[in-house]
Amino acid sequence: MEAEAAAEAAHCANMGLPVPGGGEIEERLCEKVVERLLSDECQREGFVLIGFPRNANQLQVPAYHSIYIYKYIYIYIYNIYNI
């Protein structure tokens, strides 16, 4: 099941789609994000998260692993086609 969850998470990420919330797929995604944030490169150079977190559960994951994010930039893109 873990391989299936990883494959589905990768598919969603490659297509720019949100990973379904809850369950093994979201857990696997969060594990990968934490693994990357704890890497030497991210600790040395910093990082930009795009599309993560997408829900309240994902928002808590970095802090649970003692990864504290101090600066946020929120960008809202207005959809001009739905006027």
N, CA, C and O atoms as a GROMACS GRO file, in nm:
protein
  332
    1MET      N    1   0.082  -0.120   0.000
    1MET     CA    2   0.000   0.000   0.000
    1MET      C    3   0.086   0.126   0.000
    1MET      O    4   0.047   0.227  -0.059
    2GLU      N    5   0.203   0.122   0.066
    2GLU     CA    6   0.289   0.239   0.072
    2GLU      C    7   0.335   0.281  -0.067
    2GLU      O    8   0.341   0.400  -0.097
    3ALA      N    9   0.369   0.185  -0.151
    3ALA     CA   10   0.412   0.216  -0.288
    3ALA      C   11   0.299   0.282  -0.367
    3ALA      O   12   0.322   0.374  -0.444
    4GLU      N   13   0.177   0.233  -0.347
    4GLU     CA   14   0.062   0.293  -0.415
    4GLU      C   15   0.038   0.436  -0.368
    4GLU      O   16   0.010   0.524  -0.449
    5ALA      N   17   0.051   0.458  -0.238
    5ALA     CA   18   0.031   0.592  -0.183
    5ALA      C   19   0.137   0.687  -0.236
    5ALA      O   20   0.106   0.801  -0.272
    6ALA      N   21   0.262   0.641  -0.241
    6ALA     CA   22   0.370   0.724  -0.293
    6ALA      C   23   0.348   0.757  -0.440
    6ALA      O   24   0.371   0.870  -0.484
    7ALA      N   25   0.305   0.658  -0.517
    7ALA     CA   26   0.280   0.679  -0.660
    7ALA      C   27   0.166   0.777  -0.681
    7ALA      O   28   0.174   0.864  -0.769
    8GLU      N   29   0.060   0.765  -0.602
    8GLU     CA   30  -0.053   0.857  -0.617
    8GLU      C   31  -0.015   0.999  -0.575
    8GLU      O   32  -0.055   1.096  -0.640
    9ALA      N   33   0.063   1.012  -0.467
    9ALA     CA   34   0.110   1.144  -0.424
    9ALA      C   35   0.198   1.207  -0.530
    9ALA      O   36   0.186   1.326  -0.559
   10ALA      N   37   0.287   1.128  -0.590
   10ALA     CA   38   0.375   1.178  -0.696
   10ALA      C   39   0.294   1.220  -0.817
   10ALA      O   40   0.322   1.324  -0.878
   11HIS      N   41   0.194   1.142  -0.853
   11HIS     CA   42   0.108   1.175  -0.967
   11HIS      C   43   0.038   1.308  -0.942
   11HIS      O   44   0.035   1.394  -1.030
   12CYS      N   45  -0.019   1.325  -0.824
   12CYS     CA   46  -0.088   1.450  -0.791
   12CYS      C   47   0.008   1.568  -0.798
   12CYS      O   48  -0.025   1.673  -0.853
   13ALA      N   49   0.126   1.550  -0.741
   13ALA     CA   50   0.225   1.658  -0.741
   13ALA      C   51   0.267   1.694  -0.884
   13ALA      O   52   0.277   1.812  -0.917
   14ASN      N   53   0.290   1.594  -0.968
   14ASN     CA   54   0.332   1.619  -1.106
   14ASN      C   55   0.224   1.688  -1.187
   14ASN      O   56   0.254   1.765  -1.278
   15MET      N   57   0.098   1.660  -1.155
   15MET     CA   58  -0.013   1.720  -1.229
   15MET      C   59  -0.057   1.854  -1.168
   15MET      O   60  -0.145   1.921  -1.222
   16GLY      N   61   0.005   1.892  -1.056
   16GLY     CA   62  -0.033   2.017  -0.991
   16GLY      C   63  -0.164   2.008  -0.918
   16GLY      O   64  -0.230   2.109  -0.893
   17LEU      N   65  -0.204   1.886  -0.883
   17LEU     CA   66  -0.330   1.864  -0.813
   17LEU      C   67  -0.306   1.848  -0.664
   17LEU      O   68  -0.198   1.802  -0.624
   18PRO      N   69  -0.402   1.884  -0.581
   18PRO     CA   70  -0.385   1.860  -0.438
   18PRO      C   71  -0.390   1.711  -0.406
   18PRO      O   72  -0.466   1.635  -0.466
   19VAL      N   73  -0.307   1.672  -0.312
   19VAL     CA   74  -0.309   1.533  -0.266
   19VAL      C   75  -0.433   1.516  -0.180
   19VAL      O   76  -0.460   1.600  -0.095
   20PRO      N   77  -0.508   1.408  -0.200
   20PRO     CA   78  -0.628   1.388  -0.119
   20PRO      C   79  -0.596   1.393   0.031
   20PRO      O   80  -0.499   1.333   0.076
   21GLY      N   81  -0.679   1.465   0.106
   21GLY     CA   82  -0.655   1.483   0.248
   21GLY      C   83  -0.680   1.356   0.328
   21GLY      O   84  -0.765   1.275   0.294
   22GLY      N   85  -0.604   1.341   0.433
   22GLY     CA   86  -0.620   1.227   0.522
   22GLY      C   87  -0.560   1.101   0.463
   22GLY      O   88  -0.525   1.097   0.345
   23GLY      N   89  -0.550   1.001   0.542
   23GLY     CA   90  -0.506   0.870   0.494
   23GLY      C   91  -0.357   0.861   0.467
   23GLY      O   92  -0.280   0.952   0.497
   24GLU      N   93  -0.321   0.750   0.411
   24GLU     CA   94  -0.182   0.716   0.389
   24GLU      C   95  -0.113   0.807   0.286
   24GLU      O   96   0.006   0.835   0.297
   25ILE      N   97  -0.188   0.852   0.189
   25ILE     CA   98  -0.129   0.938   0.085
   25ILE      C   99  -0.081   1.069   0.147
   25ILE      O  100   0.032   1.112   0.122
   26GLU      N  101  -0.166   1.131   0.226
   26GLU     CA  102  -0.126   1.257   0.290
   26GLU      C  103  -0.012   1.235   0.389
   26GLU      O  104   0.078   1.318   0.398
   27GLU      N  105  -0.015   1.126   0.463
   27GLU     CA  106   0.094   1.096   0.556
   27GLU      C  107   0.227   1.082   0.484
   27GLU      O  108   0.329   1.133   0.529
   28ARG      N  109   0.225   1.013   0.371
   28ARG     CA  110   0.348   0.992   0.292
   28ARG      C  111   0.399   1.126   0.239
   28ARG      O  112   0.520   1.152   0.241
   29LEU      N  113   0.309   1.211   0.192
   29LEU     CA  114   0.348   1.342   0.143
   29LEU      C  115   0.413   1.422   0.256
   29LEU      O  116   0.518   1.483   0.236
   30CYS      N  117   0.351   1.423   0.372
   30CYS     CA  118   0.405   1.498   0.486
   30CYS      C  119   0.542   1.445   0.528
   30CYS      O  120   0.630   1.523   0.561
   31GLU      N  121   0.560   1.313   0.526
   31GLU     CA  122   0.690   1.254   0.557
   31GLU      C  123   0.797   1.305   0.462
   31GLU      O  124   0.908   1.340   0.504
   32LYS      N  125   0.764   1.308   0.332
   32LYS     CA  126   0.860   1.353   0.232
   32LYS      C  127   0.894   1.501   0.249
   32LYS      O  128   1.009   1.540   0.234
   33VAL      N  129   0.794   1.583   0.281
   33VAL     CA  130   0.817   1.725   0.302
   33VAL      C  131   0.909   1.745   0.422
   33VAL      O  132   1.005   1.821   0.414
   34VAL      N  133   0.881   1.677   0.531
   34VAL     CA  134   0.964   1.690   0.652
   34VAL      C  135   1.106   1.642   0.624
   34VAL      O  136   1.203   1.707   0.664
   35GLU      N  137   1.118   1.531   0.555
   35GLU     CA  138   1.250   1.477   0.520
   35GLU      C  139   1.331   1.582   0.443
   35GLU      O  140   1.449   1.602   0.470
   36ARG      N  141   1.266   1.646   0.348
   36ARG     CA  142   1.335   1.747   0.267
   36ARG      C  143   1.369   1.872   0.349
   36ARG      O  144   1.478   1.926   0.336
   37LEU      N  145   1.275   1.917   0.433
   37LEU     CA  146   1.300   2.036   0.514
   37LEU      C  147   1.414   2.016   0.613
   37LEU      O  148   1.482   2.111   0.649
   38LEU      N  149   1.434   1.892   0.658
   38LEU     CA  150   1.542   1.862   0.751
   38LEU      C  151   1.675   1.836   0.682
   38LEU      O  152   1.776   1.817   0.748
   39SER      N  153   1.675   1.835   0.548
   39SER     CA  154   1.799   1.810   0.474
   39SER      C  155   1.899   1.922   0.498
   39SER      O  156   1.862   2.035   0.529
   40ASP      N  157   2.026   1.889   0.483
   40ASP     CA  158   2.132   1.989   0.502
   40ASP      C  159   2.113   2.109   0.409
   40ASP      O  160   2.133   2.223   0.449
   41GLU      N  161   2.075   2.082   0.284
   41GLU     CA  162   2.058   2.190   0.187
   41GLU      C  163   1.951   2.290   0.231
   41GLU      O  164   1.974   2.411   0.227
   42CYS      N  165   1.836   2.241   0.273
   42CYS     CA  166   1.729   2.331   0.317
   42CYS      C  167   1.766   2.404   0.445
   42CYS      O  168   1.731   2.520   0.462
   43GLN      N  169   1.837   2.337   0.534
   43GLN     CA  170   1.879   2.402   0.658
   43GLN      C  171   1.982   2.511   0.631
   43GLN      O  172   1.983   2.614   0.699
   44ARG      N  173   2.066   2.490   0.532
   44ARG     CA  174   2.171   2.586   0.498
   44ARG      C  175   2.120   2.699   0.410
   44ARG      O  176   2.150   2.816   0.434
   45GLU      N  177   2.042   2.665   0.307
   45GLU     CA  178   2.002   2.762   0.206
   45GLU      C  179   1.862   2.821   0.226
   45GLU      O  180   1.831   2.927   0.173
   46GLY      N  181   1.778   2.751   0.303
   46GLY     CA  182   1.639   2.793   0.318
   46GLY      C  183   1.552   2.721   0.217
   46GLY      O  184   1.600   2.635   0.143
   47PHE      N  185   1.423   2.755   0.215
   47PHE     CA  186   1.331   2.684   0.127
   47PHE      C  187   1.208   2.768   0.100
   47PHE      O  188   1.178   2.863   0.173
   48VAL      N  189   1.137   2.732  -0.005
   48VAL     CA  190   1.009   2.793  -0.039
   48VAL      C  191   0.911   2.678  -0.057
   48VAL      O  192   0.935   2.586  -0.135
   49LEU      N  193   0.802   2.684   0.015
   49LEU     CA  194   0.697   2.583   0.001
   49LEU      C  195   0.588   2.638  -0.089
   49LEU      O  196   0.533   2.745  -0.062
   50ILE      N  197   0.558   2.568  -0.194
   50ILE     CA  198   0.451   2.608  -0.285
   50ILE      C  199   0.346   2.498  -0.285
   50ILE      O  200   0.375   2.384  -0.320
   51GLY      N  201   0.225   2.532  -0.244
   51GLY     CA  202   0.118   2.434  -0.241
   51GLY      C  203   0.117   2.346  -0.118
   51GLY      O  204   0.043   2.248  -0.112
   52PHE      N  205   0.198   2.380  -0.020
   52PHE     CA  206   0.200   2.306   0.106
   52PHE      C  207   0.217   2.407   0.217
   52PHE      O  208   0.309   2.488   0.210
   53PRO      N  209   0.136   2.406   0.316
   53PRO     CA  210   0.027   2.315   0.346
   53PRO      C  211  -0.102   2.357   0.276
   53PRO      O  212  -0.121   2.474   0.243
   54ARG      N  213  -0.188   2.261   0.255
   54ARG     CA  214  -0.318   2.286   0.193
   54ARG      C  215  -0.434   2.268   0.291
   54ARG      O  216  -0.548   2.300   0.258
   55ASN      N  217  -0.406   2.218   0.410
   55ASN     CA  218  -0.512   2.202   0.509
   55ASN      C  219  -0.453   2.214   0.650
   55ASN      O  220  -0.331   2.222   0.666
   56ALA      N  221  -0.539   2.214   0.750
   56ALA     CA  222  -0.495   2.234   0.889
   56ALA      C  223  -0.403   2.122   0.937
   56ALA      O  224  -0.309   2.148   1.012
   57ASN      N  225  -0.429   1.999   0.896
   57ASN     CA  226  -0.342   1.888   0.937
   57ASN      C  227  -0.200   1.907   0.885
   57ASN      O  228  -0.104   1.887   0.958
   58GLN      N  229  -0.187   1.945   0.758
   58GLN     CA  230  -0.056   1.966   0.699
   58GLN      C  231   0.014   2.085   0.763
   58GLN      O  232   0.137   2.086   0.774
   59LEU      N  233  -0.062   2.183   0.804
   59LEU     CA  234  -0.004   2.302   0.867
   59LEU      C  235   0.070   2.268   0.995
   59LEU      O  236   0.170   2.332   1.028
   60GLN      N  237   0.024   2.169   1.068
   60GLN     CA  238   0.084   2.131   1.195
   60GLN      C  239   0.208   2.042   1.181
   60GLN      O  240   0.285   2.030   1.276
   61VAL      N  241   0.227   1.982   1.067
   61VAL     CA  242   0.333   1.883   1.049
   61VAL      C  243   0.473   1.940   1.073
   61VAL      O  244   0.548   1.880   1.150
   62PRO      N  245   0.513   2.053   1.012
   62PRO     CA  246   0.649   2.102   1.037
   62PRO      C  247   0.676   2.130   1.185
   62PRO      O  248   0.781   2.092   1.236
   63ALA      N  249   0.584   2.195   1.254
   63ALA     CA  250   0.605   2.227   1.396
   63ALA      C  251   0.616   2.100   1.480
   63ALA      O  252   0.692   2.097   1.576
   64TYR      N  253   0.542   1.998   1.445
   64TYR     CA  254   0.549   1.871   1.518
   64TYR      C  255   0.690   1.812   1.512
   64TYR      O  256   0.732   1.743   1.604
   65HIS      N  257   0.761   1.841   1.405
   65HIS     CA  258   0.898   1.792   1.386
   65HIS      C  259   1.001   1.899   1.418
   65HIS      O  260   1.115   1.891   1.373
   66SER      N  261   0.962   1.999   1.496
   66SER     CA  262   1.049   2.109   1.540
   66SER      C  263   1.105   2.189   1.423
   66SER      O  264   1.219   2.236   1.428
   67ILE      N  265   1.025   2.204   1.318
   67ILE     CA  266   1.062   2.290   1.205
   67ILE      C  267   0.970   2.411   1.216
   67ILE      O  268   0.849   2.400   1.200
   68TYR      N  269   1.029   2.526   1.242
   68TYR     CA  270   0.949   2.646   1.263
   68TYR      C  271   0.969   2.741   1.145
   68TYR      O  272   1.082   2.773   1.109
   69ILE      N  273   0.860   2.785   1.088
   69ILE     CA  274   0.863   2.874   0.972
   69ILE      C  275   0.824   3.012   1.022
   69ILE      O  276   0.714   3.032   1.074
   70TYR      N  277   0.915   3.107   1.006
   70TYR     CA  278   0.897   3.239   1.064
   70TYR      C  279   0.847   3.345   0.966
   70TYR      O  280   0.794   3.448   1.007
   71LYS      N  281   0.863   3.320   0.838
   71LYS     CA  282   0.821   3.419   0.740
   71LYS      C  283   0.729   3.353   0.639
   71LYS      O  284   0.757   3.244   0.589
   72TYR      N  285   0.620   3.420   0.610
   72TYR     CA  286   0.521   3.370   0.515
   72TYR      C  287   0.493   3.476   0.411
   72TYR      O  288   0.493   3.596   0.442
   73ILE      N  289   0.468   3.434   0.291
   73ILE     CA  290   0.420   3.522   0.186
   73ILE      C  291   0.295   3.456   0.130
   73ILE      O  292   0.299   3.341   0.085
   74TYR      N  293   0.186   3.528   0.133
   74TYR     CA  294   0.060   3.477   0.078
   74TYR      C  295   0.032   3.552  -0.050
   74TYR      O  296   0.022   3.675  -0.050
   75ILE      N  297   0.018   3.481  -0.159
   75ILE     CA  298  -0.009   3.543  -0.288
   75ILE      C  299  -0.147   3.499  -0.334
   75ILE      O  300  -0.174   3.379  -0.348
   76TYR      N  301  -0.232   3.595  -0.357
   76TYR     CA  302  -0.366   3.567  -0.407
   76TYR      C  303  -0.372   3.613  -0.551
   76TYR      O  304  -0.344   3.730  -0.581
   77ILE      N  305  -0.406   3.524  -0.640
   77ILE     CA  306  -0.416   3.558  -0.782
   77ILE      C  307  -0.563   3.569  -0.816
   77ILE      O  308  -0.638   3.471  -0.809
   78TYR      N  309  -0.603   3.687  -0.853
   78TYR     CA  310  -0.742   3.715  -0.886
   78TYR      C  311  -0.776   3.652  -1.020
   78TYR      O  312  -0.703   3.669  -1.117
   79ASN      N  313  -0.886   3.580  -1.026
   79ASN     CA  314  -0.927   3.514  -1.148
   79ASN      C  315  -1.008   3.613  -1.232
   79ASN      O  316  -1.126   3.635  -1.204
   80ILE      N  317  -0.947   3.672  -1.332
   80ILE     CA  318  -1.013   3.774  -1.414
   80ILE      C  319  -1.120   3.715  -1.505
   80ILE      O  320  -1.202   3.789  -1.560
   81TYR      N  321  -1.121   3.585  -1.522
   81TYR     CA  322  -1.216   3.524  -1.614
   81TYR      C  323  -1.351   3.498  -1.549
   81TYR      O  324  -1.447   3.467  -1.620
   82ASN      N  325  -1.361   3.510  -1.418
   82ASN     CA  326  -1.488   3.490  -1.349
   82ASN      C  327  -1.544   3.622  -1.298
   82ASN      O  328  -1.590   3.631  -1.185
   83ILE      N  329  -1.540   3.722  -1.381
   83ILE     CA  330  -1.588   3.855  -1.341
   83ILE      C  331  -1.738   3.858  -1.342
   83ILE      O  332  -1.797   3.962  -1.311
   0.00000   0.00000   0.00000
